[in-house]
Amino acid sequence: MAEHDLVVVGGGPGGAAAAITAASRGLDVVLCEREEIFGERPGETLHPGLAPLLGQLGLEERLEPFIHARHAGIWVEWGGPRAFMDYGGDARGSWEGFHVRRAEFDDLLLARAREVGVEVRRPCAVTALLGENGTARGVMTEGGPLGARLVADASGRARWLGRALGITSPARSPRFIARYGYVEGACSARDAAPLLCGDASGWTWTARVWEKTYQWTRLSFGARQTGDWLPEELRSLTSLTRSRGADVTWRIAERTAGPGWFMIGDAAAVLDPTSAHGVLKAIMSGIAASDLAAGMLRGRLPPEGSATAYHDWLAGWFAQDIAQLIRFYRILNASLFG
Ligand SMILES: Cc1cc2nc3c(=O)[nH]c(=O)nc-3n(C[C@H](O)[C@H](O)[C@H](O)COP(=O)(O)OP(=O)(O)OC[C@H]3O[C@@H](n4cnc5c(N)ncnc54)[C@H](O)[C@@H]3O)c2cc1C
């Protein structure tokens, strides 16, 4: 069985960032993505902090045609009057967030991965882990085995590797299900910037993601959202899809790195979308994991210490985020976190 340096499971932003970084450091990388074609997926609102990271991946210049709308901040109504929270700026001007179609954005990242030498296998679902006693030695795919010195799990909320190794990701919040959908038409109030609106029973997000198309997300603390619900400001518009649900209960794996493996992005840790950084975190963790992987495989970094450093970094980041989110949620509903 040929042995690669790294196999990446999942071709979302986390997996692609890991693959690009590792190949740019000279590693022999294979990425397996189970979907042949990406459909619409949520996660279109991207934070300005992503631009320098995309530059690092060699993409900043190429991103422009894929940006469908820009915004200088977001409107927030959360236990008080509606206020505009801008992203800030510097001497060159305001920092702007932007909207992409995730299918296009994810394809752009995978095209860049191929360009720097990654072998992208698609469609190629990974079905099992090869290795013993919690050590990864490669993966089994629908097309046969793939040997690798390191395995990176970027399978998103599927948490493929955690399930394969029996590593749990305990819930750190009440069960949160986000419902989301897309509508077509005009809502001029939402054209310049998204809105996050909280109430005692949950919150609603609305954003114009591309021309004449708005995305909404609703997270209800208690009662289930009915299938045909729409936010008030979008009720006169036409639904493009049936609404869908996603489990966004806060979780982090008890271990996010170990002998021969790393977990990246949502496969490692999930927060609900009010944290607004899911794609940014997936890309940052992909870059960090592959930097460590390259150091380990070149004998410059100790494997065990690197796995511990990676986990401590992710866990510290997660702890800070949930402390902030709990404070934020308590403004709406004091009993939610006891
Ligand atoms: C309703 C909602 C709204 C959101 N809004 C935002 C937002 O506005 N901004 C933002 O930054 N984030 C947002 N997020 C979060 C964001 O979508 C995720 O954090 C981000 O997509 C995580 O990236 P990832 O690469 O870790 O995983 P994913 O993007 O989920 O990619 C995982 C990939 O792995 C593949 N895969 C899974 N299992 C296997 C397997 N066994 N073999 C091979 N391939 C496999 C999947 O097909 C998929 O392509 C939102 C999330 C939700 C649910």
PDBQT file of the ligand as one rigid body, heavy atoms in Angstrom, charges set to zero:
ROOT
HETATM    1  C1  LIG A 401     -27.405  27.337   9.729  1.00  0.00    +0.000 C 
HETATM    2  C2  LIG A 401     -25.926  27.606   9.750  1.00  0.00    +0.000 A 
HETATM    3  C3  LIG A 401     -25.433  28.862   9.407  1.00  0.00    +0.000 A 
HETATM    4  C4  LIG A 401     -24.070  29.108   9.416  1.00  0.00    +0.000 A 
HETATM    5  N1  LIG A 401     -23.610  30.352   9.061  1.00  0.00    +0.000 NA
HETATM    6  C5  LIG A 401     -22.294  30.614   9.066  1.00  0.00    +0.000 A 
HETATM    7  C6  LIG A 401     -21.803  31.872   8.609  1.00  0.00    +0.000 A 
HETATM    8  O1  LIG A 401     -22.576  32.736   8.186  1.00  0.00    +0.000 OA
HETATM    9  N2  LIG A 401     -20.454  32.096   8.632  1.00  0.00    +0.000 N 
HETATM   10  C7  LIG A 401     -19.567  31.136   9.058  1.00  0.00    +0.000 A 
HETATM   11  O2  LIG A 401     -18.340  31.409   9.067  1.00  0.00    +0.000 OA
HETATM   12  N3  LIG A 401     -20.005  29.927   9.470  1.00  0.00    +0.000 NA
HETATM   13  C8  LIG A 401     -21.335  29.641   9.461  1.00  0.00    +0.000 A 
HETATM   14  N4  LIG A 401     -21.776  28.393   9.841  1.00  0.00    +0.000 N 
HETATM   15  C9  LIG A 401     -20.781  27.388  10.248  1.00  0.00    +0.000 C 
HETATM   16  C10 LIG A 401     -20.024  26.827   9.042  1.00  0.00    +0.000 C 
HETATM   17  O3  LIG A 401     -20.941  26.355   8.075  1.00  0.00    +0.000 OA
HETATM   18  C11 LIG A 401     -19.107  25.683   9.467  1.00  0.00    +0.000 C 
HETATM   19  O4  LIG A 401     -18.432  26.038  10.664  1.00  0.00    +0.000 OA
HETATM   20  C12 LIG A 401     -18.053  25.364   8.394  1.00  0.00    +0.000 C 
HETATM   21  O5  LIG A 401     -18.666  24.947   7.191  1.00  0.00    +0.000 OA
HETATM   22  C13 LIG A 401     -17.112  24.270   8.901  1.00  0.00    +0.000 C 
HETATM   23  O6  LIG A 401     -16.218  23.921   7.886  1.00  0.00    +0.000 OA
HETATM   24  P1  LIG A 401     -15.548  22.470   7.874  1.00  0.00    +0.000 P 
HETATM   25  O7  LIG A 401     -14.585  22.456   6.750  1.00  0.00    +0.000 OA
HETATM   26  O8  LIG A 401     -15.070  22.129   9.241  1.00  0.00    +0.000 OA
HETATM   27  O9  LIG A 401     -16.761  21.440   7.595  1.00  0.00    +0.000 OA
HETATM   28  P2  LIG A 401     -17.799  21.365   6.398  1.00  0.00    +0.000 P 
HETATM   29  O10 LIG A 401     -17.927  22.652   5.696  1.00  0.00    +0.000 OA
HETATM   30  O11 LIG A 401     -19.025  20.767   7.000  1.00  0.00    +0.000 OA
HETATM   31  O12 LIG A 401     -17.145  20.320   5.387  1.00  0.00    +0.000 OA
HETATM   32  C14 LIG A 401     -17.057  18.951   5.709  1.00  0.00    +0.000 C 
HETATM   33  C15 LIG A 401     -16.875  18.159   4.409  1.00  0.00    +0.000 C 
HETATM   34  O13 LIG A 401     -16.566  16.802   4.718  1.00  0.00    +0.000 OA
HETATM   35  C16 LIG A 401     -17.238  15.947   3.810  1.00  0.00    +0.000 C 
HETATM   36  N5  LIG A 401     -17.329  14.625   4.452  1.00  0.00    +0.000 N 
HETATM   37  C17 LIG A 401     -18.046  14.295   5.567  1.00  0.00    +0.000 A 
HETATM   38  N6  LIG A 401     -17.860  12.988   5.870  1.00  0.00    +0.000 NA
HETATM   39  C18 LIG A 401     -17.005  12.489   4.941  1.00  0.00    +0.000 A 
HETATM   40  C19 LIG A 401     -16.432  11.189   4.715  1.00  0.00    +0.000 A 
HETATM   41  N7  LIG A 401     -16.692  10.149   5.531  1.00  0.00    +0.000 N 
HETATM   42  N8  LIG A 401     -15.613  11.027   3.649  1.00  0.00    +0.000 NA
HETATM   43  C20 LIG A 401     -15.312  12.060   2.809  1.00  0.00    +0.000 A 
HETATM   44  N9  LIG A 401     -15.844  13.311   2.972  1.00  0.00    +0.000 NA
HETATM   45  C21 LIG A 401     -16.654  13.527   4.033  1.00  0.00    +0.000 A 
HETATM   46  C22 LIG A 401     -18.572  16.643   3.592  1.00  0.00    +0.000 C 
HETATM   47  O14 LIG A 401     -19.174  16.239   2.376  1.00  0.00    +0.000 OA
HETATM   48  C23 LIG A 401     -18.151  18.122   3.564  1.00  0.00    +0.000 C 
HETATM   49  O15 LIG A 401     -17.844  18.566   2.256  1.00  0.00    +0.000 OA
HETATM   50  C24 LIG A 401     -23.149  28.099   9.811  1.00  0.00    +0.000 A 
HETATM   51  C25 LIG A 401     -23.637  26.826  10.166  1.00  0.00    +0.000 A 
HETATM   52  C26 LIG A 401     -25.000  26.574  10.120  1.00  0.00    +0.000 A 
HETATM   53  C27 LIG A 401     -25.482  25.188  10.480  1.00  0.00    +0.000 C 
ENDROOT
TORSDOF 0
